[in-house]
Amino acid sequence: MTKRALSLSAFVAVLIVAGWLAAASSGRLEPLRSRHSEPATAAPPPLVAVTTEGKLYHDPDCAFIHGPVRRESSAQAIAEGYTPCTRCLKQ
C-alpha cells in the first residue's frame, strides 16, 4: 500500500470515529422514529377508509386519500397492517 493510500485510509477512519463520537454524545436516548410509529392516543373511529395501494387508514371524509377507497372496520384495518393518517386522525 502506498503512503498516500495509507494516509487516506487513516483520514477516513478518523472521520468515521469522529462522526460516531458526535452522534453518541448528542444526548439523544431514543432512536429517531417517524410519527407513524407513535402509539395511538385515541381510539380510531369504528369505520375507516383504506386504499389498496396505501398503508394508512383514514377518516372516511379525509381530503388526503389517494386512489379508490374501501371502507372497513378499524380493527380489520389495523389487523391488515394499516396505520392511522397523521393528518385526519391526529387526536
Backbone as CSV, one residue per row, in Angstrom:
resi,resn,N_x,N_y,N_z,CA_x,CA_y,CA_z,C_x,C_y,C_z
1,MET,0.850,-1.165,0.000,0.000,0.000,0.000,0.902,1.237,0.000
2,THR,0.569,2.184,-0.817,1.394,3.379,-0.896,1.151,4.269,0.306
3,LYS,2.050,5.196,0.492,1.946,6.117,1.618,0.686,6.978,1.505
4,ARG,0.342,7.364,0.278,-0.839,8.204,0.046,-2.122,7.434,0.367
5,ALA,-2.214,6.181,-0.045,-3.396,5.356,0.237,-3.529,5.104,1.727
6,LEU,-2.415,4.913,2.401,-2.424,4.708,3.840,-2.896,5.966,4.569
7,SER,-2.440,7.119,4.123,-2.871,8.381,4.722,-4.364,8.603,4.502
8,LEU,-4.835,8.306,3.318,-6.257,8.461,3.018,-7.098,7.509,3.862
9,SER,-6.670,6.294,4.031,-7.383,5.325,4.866,-7.446,5.790,6.314
10,ALA,-6.346,6.327,6.820,-6.312,6.823,8.193,-7.256,8.017,8.350
11,PHE,-7.290,8.887,7.367,-8.178,10.056,7.405,-9.644,9.632,7.412
12,VAL,-10.001,8.675,6.587,-11.377,8.171,6.537,-11.746,7.514,7.867
13,ALA,-10.838,6.766,8.456,-11.092,6.129,9.753,-11.322,7.181,10.830
14,VAL,-10.542,8.258,10.814,-10.718,9.334,11.788,-12.082,9.994,11.597
15,LEU,-12.498,10.225,10.378,-13.814,10.815,10.114,-14.942,9.914,10.620
16,ILE,-14.820,8.629,10.408,-15.856,7.689,10.866,-15.939,7.688,12.385
17,VAL,-14.811,7.625,13.049,-14.799,7.630,14.516,-15.334,8.962,15.043
18,ALA,-14.948,10.073,14.442,-15.431,11.383,14.882,-16.945,11.490,14.701
19,GLY,-17.466,10.997,13.607,-18.917,11.002,13.389,-19.650,10.153,14.404
20,TRP,-19.088,8.993,14.702,-19.706,8.115,15.698,-19.701,8.779,17.074
21,LEU,-18.585,9.400,17.452,-18.498,10.087,18.743,-19.467,11.267,18.820
22,ALA,-19.611,12.010,17.740,-20.545,13.136,17.725,-21.981,12.647,17.877
23,ALA,-22.321,11.552,17.225,-23.678,11.006,17.330,-23.930,10.442,18.718
24,ALA,-22.927,9.804,19.306,-23.089,9.207,20.629,-23.192,10.266,21.713
25,SER,-22.603,11.419,21.510,-22.618,12.452,22.537,-23.745,13.454,22.359
26,SER,-24.654,13.202,21.432,-25.738,14.159,21.181,-26.756,14.186,22.305
27,GLY,-26.727,13.199,23.197,-27.655,13.180,24.317,-28.999,12.567,23.983
28,ARG,-29.192,12.129,22.788,-30.458,11.539,22.375,-30.485,10.096,22.851
29,LEU,-31.469,9.770,23.686,-31.545,8.435,24.243,-32.385,7.487,23.402
30,GLU,-33.276,8.027,22.591,-34.154,7.200,21.766,-33.732,7.275,20.309
31,PRO,-33.942,6.219,19.558,-33.666,6.298,18.117,-34.693,7.192,17.432
32,LEU,-34.319,7.737,16.290,-35.258,8.560,15.536,-36.384,7.690,14.991
33,ARG,-37.600,8.169,15.098,-38.755,7.439,14.590,-39.692,8.396,13.888
34,SER,-40.441,7.877,12.949,-41.442,8.709,12.304,-42.661,8.808,13.197
35,ARG,-43.532,9.768,12.904,-44.742,9.929,13.704,-45.676,8.744,13.528
36,HIS,-45.508,7.963,12.478,-46.357,6.798,12.258,-46.075,5.689,13.268
37,SER,-44.900,5.704,13.869,-44.576,4.652,14.821,-45.014,4.980,16.238
38,GLU,-45.531,6.181,16.456,-46.004,6.556,17.782,-47.294,5.804,18.108
39,PRO,-47.486,5.447,19.382,-48.731,4.757,19.732,-49.929,5.690,19.597
40,ALA,-51.075,5.105,19.343,-52.301,5.889,19.197,-52.673,6.498,20.540
41,THR,-53.140,7.741,20.518,-53.541,8.406,21.749,-55.051,8.366,21.934
42,ALA,-55.769,7.993,20.906,-57.223,7.893,20.981,-57.670,6.695,20.155
43,ALA,-58.829,6.195,20.491,-59.363,5.054,19.740,-59.745,5.504,18.328
44,PRO,-59.468,4.688,17.336,-59.838,5.052,15.965,-61.347,4.998,15.789
45,PRO,-61.869,5.682,14.774,-63.309,5.605,14.520,-63.695,4.177,14.147
46,PRO,-64.955,3.802,14.365,-65.353,2.417,14.083,-65.247,2.046,12.604
47,LEU,-65.463,2.998,11.716,-65.398,2.742,10.278,-64.335,3.649,9.687
48,VAL,-63.382,3.077,8.951,-62.303,3.850,8.341,-62.250,3.570,6.843
49,ALA,-61.499,4.404,6.145,-61.307,4.239,4.706,-59.859,3.857,4.440
50,VAL,-59.653,2.870,3.572,-58.308,2.436,3.184,-58.244,2.328,1.666
51,THR,-57.017,2.313,1.146,-56.814,2.077,-0.281,-55.921,0.865,-0.431
52,THR,-55.984,0.217,-1.561,-55.168,-0.979,-1.772,-53.700,-0.630,-1.942
53,GLU,-53.397,0.585,-2.391,-52.007,0.973,-2.626,-51.377,1.690,-1.444
54,GLY,-52.192,2.170,-0.481,-51.656,2.922,0.645,-51.374,2.046,1.846
55,LYS,-50.810,2.658,2.871,-50.502,1.955,4.105,-51.191,2.608,5.304
56,LEU,-52.038,3.609,5.043,-52.706,4.348,6.101,-54.200,4.092,6.076
57,TYR,-54.835,4.172,7.261,-56.294,4.225,7.269,-56.703,5.643,7.619
58,HIS,-57.818,6.083,7.040,-58.248,7.467,7.107,-59.663,7.559,7.656
59,ASP,-59.994,8.761,8.120,-61.384,9.100,8.370,-62.052,9.060,6.988
60,PRO,-63.254,8.519,6.892,-63.877,8.427,5.560,-64.014,9.760,4.831
61,ASP,-63.979,10.899,5.549,-64.097,12.216,4.926,-62.747,12.901,4.710
62,CYS,-61.650,12.183,4.867,-60.313,12.765,4.735,-60.069,13.247,3.302
63,ALA,-59.484,14.436,3.184,-59.188,15.005,1.869,-57.866,14.502,1.298
64,PHE,-57.112,13.716,2.068,-55.783,13.282,1.649,-55.755,11.839,1.153
65,ILE,-56.903,11.245,0.909,-56.964,9.878,0.405,-56.689,9.905,-1.097
66,HIS,-55.812,9.018,-1.541,-55.486,8.932,-2.968,-55.858,7.547,-3.468
67,GLY,-56.623,7.494,-4.518,-56.990,6.216,-5.114,-58.378,5.763,-4.702
68,PRO,-58.795,4.615,-5.221,-60.112,4.081,-4.877,-60.171,3.696,-3.395
69,VAL,-61.281,4.033,-2.766,-61.445,3.848,-1.321,-62.269,2.608,-1.025
70,ARG,-61.839,1.883,0.002,-62.594,0.747,0.524,-62.847,1.034,1.997
71,ARG,-64.088,0.909,2.439,-64.420,1.146,3.844,-64.452,-0.178,4.581
72,GLU,-63.866,-0.169,5.781,-63.862,-1.368,6.620,-63.741,-0.939,8.080
73,SER,-63.871,-1.880,8.971,-63.771,-1.559,10.396,-62.327,-1.212,10.737
74,SER,-62.153,-0.393,11.751,-60.794,-0.005,12.132,-60.012,-1.208,12.653
75,ALA,-60.679,-2.130,13.335,-59.991,-3.324,13.828,-59.437,-4.158,12.670
76,GLN,-60.215,-4.276,11.601,-59.753,-5.032,10.436,-58.590,-4.306,9.753
77,ALA,-58.675,-2.978,9.653,-57.599,-2.208,9.026,-56.298,-2.352,9.815
78,ILE,-56.388,-2.317,11.140,-55.202,-2.473,11.976,-54.636,-3.876,11.839
79,ALA,-55.515,-4.882,11.792,-55.066,-6.266,11.635,-54.368,-6.478,10.290
80,GLU,-54.755,-5.717,9.278,-54.136,-5.816,7.955,-52.840,-5.006,7.860
81,GLY,-52.452,-4.302,8.939,-51.190,-3.577,8.952,-51.283,-2.106,8.624
82,TYR,-52.483,-1.572,8.467,-52.632,-0.147,8.201,-52.376,0.648,9.476
83,THR,-51.846,1.867,9.328,-51.623,2.766,10.455,-52.445,4.041,10.238
84,PRO,-52.719,4.812,11.311,-53.580,5.989,11.150,-52.934,7.108,10.346
85,CYS,-53.752,7.811,9.603,-53.315,9.006,8.867,-52.995,10.087,9.897
86,THR,-51.815,10.695,9.793,-51.424,11.705,10.774,-52.109,13.036,10.520
87,ARG,-52.805,13.178,9.420,-53.497,14.439,9.130,-54.929,14.426,9.614
88,CYS,-55.679,13.390,9.262,-57.100,13.380,9.624,-57.382,12.697,10.951
89,LEU,-56.454,11.902,11.464,-56.650,11.191,12.734,-55.547,11.555,13.716
90,LYS,-55.257,12.831,13.858,-54.129,13.249,14.692,-54.505,13.503,16.152
91,GLN,-55.598,12.917,16.646,-56.009,13.142,18.029,-54.954,12.683,18.981
